[in-house]
Amino acid sequence: MIWLLLVVGAILMWSATSLFYKAGAHDGKEEHICLKYSVCVGLVFFVIAVIYLITRDEPFSIFESAVRYWPMTVFGIIYAIINTISYKGYVYNEATVESPVEGISGGASTILLIIAYLALGRAQSVAQLLTPLRSAGIIVILICVILLSVIRNRENRNKPRNQKQKWMLRGLGTLIFPVIFAVIDGLETVVTGVCLDTTFGYAMPEGDSIIIVGMEYAAFALGFWIYIRIKEKKIYNPFTRRSAPRILGAIADNVGIVLYAYAMAINSVSTDPLLAVYPVFVMIGGRIFMKEKVSKAQYIFLLGIIAGSILVVMGTV
């Protein structure tokens, strides 16, 4: 019963995260909007990192941990940069579209894990890692993302604000932002496994990873805040009513991560398949609360992406 409550809680938190982030985009015309998202997220990361520092029993040396577990340190820098760029997706895409496409990280992480395992000599061939379910899921995801991209680019072509942005009409168009997030999320799976794995990895203490990544993101957020102050000639206050959805989204995201960790500790086999359906709740919430309109063809391919992600996770389990 406790495990189920944790999973449901994580699903609700991550669904709320997407809806809050979309609400925080407003009309999308605000200057430096991606940097302002990251200022809010960095603030939450900093608070969590400080809490871990205060509550941990053993001493912590940030320099020693940052050097010893350098893959996590490098990832923290990449994550702060790419994550900031990916927030642009909430300006151009509906939450109904953004969340399922971000969910393709199940396929992206599988591909990256295959590369990592082959490079480390932990697997002899691709066939050893690509199970039928994983292969089917990845193929379904790729086909649905491509077709969804074609449809969205066609529908966006006649919108006035897109006429001057030719990049939106080519390739993935606006879907490039959630795809970028999915890739970095997949990379996180690889780095976390290499650093935290007690058998093949560095056996990094879990608290150290949270502190390192949290402090790094906070440092970037401070830099972004200073940059906004210089460029806009006024102080950005993340605690205004306009910025409230971004702060609430960052909090919901991190609460979801905590609930997910505890759920995985109880039942790792059944947790991921259930969490893979959270974009469905985002799609429902986007339609009901945000009055988002998505065509029937888009809904078909969005559900296809979710189905592909579930196949990948089931194949991994």
N, C-alpha and C positions, 0 to 999 in steps of 0.2 A: 504493500500500500504506500509506504514512504517513497519507494522508487518511482512509482507511477505519478505521485504528486510532484516529485522533483522533475520528471520528464515533462509533464504538463506545464509546470512553472517555467521551464526553459523555453518551451514552444511559445508560450504567451509572451515571455520577455523579449524573445527575438522577433516575434511578430510585431510587438509594440515598437521595437527599435526601428524597424523599417518604416513604420507609419510616422513615428516621431521625426525621423530624419527627413522624410518627404515633406512633412508639415513645416520643418525648419527652413526649407528652401524658399518658401513663400512664392513670390513672382519670379524668382531666379535672376533678378536684375541687380541685386546687391553686389557691391564691389568686394572682391577678395573673399567670396562666400566659402570657398573650400578651406581657406586658411582659418576662417572663423569657426568652421566645424571642428577643425583639428585643435584649436585653442580650447574648445569645450571638452573634447575627448581627452586631450593631454592633461587637463585639470583633474578629470576623474581618475585617469591613470596615476597621476601623482599622489592623490589621496589614498588610493589602494596600495601603492608601493610603500608609502609612509606607514600605513597600518600594518603591513607585513613586517616592516623594519622594527616597529615598536613591539609587536607581539611575538616575534621569533625568539627562541631560547638561545640558540648558538650565535656567536659573533659573526658579523658579516663585513667583508672587505670588498667594496664594489670594484676596486682595481683588480684584485686577485681573481674574482669571479668573472669579470669582463674579459680578462686575458685567458683564463683557463677554459672558459666556455665561449670561445670566440665566435663559433657559428651563430649562437644566440645573439651575441652583440652585433654582429654584422646584419643579421636578420632584423633586429630592432630598428636599425637605421633605414633599411630598405622598406620596412613596414610603414614607418612614419611618413615617408615620402610618397609611396604608392597609394597608401590609404587616403592621404590628403587629396591626391588627384582623383581617386575613385568617387569622392563625394559629389563630383560634378554630375554623376549619373542621376542624382536625385533632382537636379535642375532640369534635365532633359527628359527623363523617363518617369512614368508613373511608378508608384510603389508596387503596383500589381505586376509590372514588368521587371523592375529592378531586382526584386527579391528572388524570383525563380532563376533568373540568369546568374545572379551571385551564387545560387545554390549549385551551379555546375562545378563547384570546387571539389565535389566528390569525384568527378571524372578527372579534373586537373591534378588533384593530389595523387590519384592512382598512377597517372602517367609519370609524374615526378618521382614517386616512390619507386617505380620500375627502374628509372634511370639511376636513382641513388643506389638501389640494391645491386644492380649490375656493376656499377662503378666500384662499390665496396666489396664485390665478390660474394655477396650473400645469396645470390641467385645465379644459376648457370645459363638461363635463357629467358627470353621474353615469354615464351609459352608456359614456363613454370609459374609465372605471375599473372598472366592474362587469362583468367578463368572465363568460361562461356558467358556468365552473367555480367562480369565486368566489361567484356568486349561488347556485348549487346547494349549495355547501358551507355558506354562511351559513344558508340555509333549513333544511338538514338539521340543523345544530347547534341552531338555535332550537327546532325541533320536538322534537328528542331531549331537550334540557334541560327544556323544559316538561313533557313526558311523564314524564321521570325525576323531576322535582319532584313531580308529582301522585302517583306511586307511592310515593316516599319519605315524603311527608307522610302518606299513608294508612297506611303501615306503622309510622310513628313515633307515630301518634295514640294507640296503646294502651300505649306505654312509660311507666312510672310517672314517670320524671324529666322527661318532656315535658308532663305534664298541667298544670303551672303556668306553662309558657312557651307561651302561645297564639300568639306570633309564629311559632313553628316550624311551626304547622299551617296557615299561610296563605302564599299566594304561593310564593316559592322556598324558604321554610323554611331548612333548614341549608345549602342550596346557595348562598345569598346570599354566603357567605364566599369560596368559590372563584371565583364569578362576579366579585366585587369585585376579587380578585387578577387575574383575566383582563383586566378593563378597565384596571387600572393597568399591567399588562404591555403591553397594546396602546398605552397612552399613552406608555410608555417607547420603543416603536418610533418613534412620531411625533417625540418630543423628540430622540431620538438621531439620527434622520435630519436634522432641521432643524439641529441643532448641529454634527454631524460632516460633513455633506455639503459637499464642496469646491466644488460647482458652484452649488447653490441655497441652501446654508446658511451657517453661520458659520465653517466649516473649523476647528472646535475640535480641538485636539490630544487624541488618545484618552486619554492619561494624565491630562490635566486633568479629564476627566469622572469618571474613577475616583477621583481624589483628592477632588474636590468632593463627590460623592455619598457616598463612604466617610467623609469627615470629618463630614458632616452627620448621617449615620446614627449615627456614633459619639457625636456630641453628644446625640442623642435617647436613645441607649442609656444614656449616663451619667445623664441626667435620670431615666430609668426606674429605673435602679439606686438612685439617691438616694430616689426616691419609694417604692420597695419597702422600703428601709431604714427610712424614717419610718413607713410604714403597718404593717409587720410587726414593727417593732422588733428586727430582726436583719438581719445582712448576708447578701445573696444571693451565694452562691459558685457561679459557672457551671462550676467544674471538679470538681463532685461527681459521683458515679456516677449520680445521678438526672438530672443535667443533661447528661451525656455525649452522649446521642443528639442533643440540640439543637446542641451544638458540632460534632459530627461531621456533622450535616446541613448546617450553615452552611459548613463546609469543603468538603464534597462539592459543594454548590451553586456555590461560587466556582471550584472546580477545573473543573467542567463548563463554566462561562462561558469560562474561559481556553482549554480544548480546543475549544470551539465557535468562538471567534474565529480560532484557527489553521486550523481546518477550513474556515471560510468564506473565508479568504484563499487557500486552495488551490483549492477548488471550491465556489463559492457556489450554483451552479445545483442541485447534487445534495444538498447538506447538509441543508437544511430539510425536504424530503420524508422523509428517513430519520429525522430527529430527531422528527418528528411522531408516530412510533409508540412513543416512550418510555413513554407511559402504559400500553401493553400489558404492558411488563415490570413496571411497578408493580402492575398487576392480578394478574399471575402471582406476584410476590413477596408481595403482600398475602395471597394465598390460601395459598401454601406456607409462608411464614415466620411470618406473623402470624395465620394461621387465620381470616381474615376470611370472613364468609358474606354473599354478595350473591345476591339472587334472580335467576332466569333472565331475567325481564323487565328488571331493572336492567342486567344484562350486555348485553342487546340494545341498549338505549339508550346505554350507555357506549361500546360499539363503534361505534354510529352517530355519536357525538360525535367520536370519533377519525377516522372516515371523512370526516366533514365538514371537520375541520381539515386533513386531507391534501388534500382538494379545493381548499380556500382557498389553501393553500401552492402547489399545482401551478398554480392559476390565476394566482397572483402571479408565479411563475417564468416 
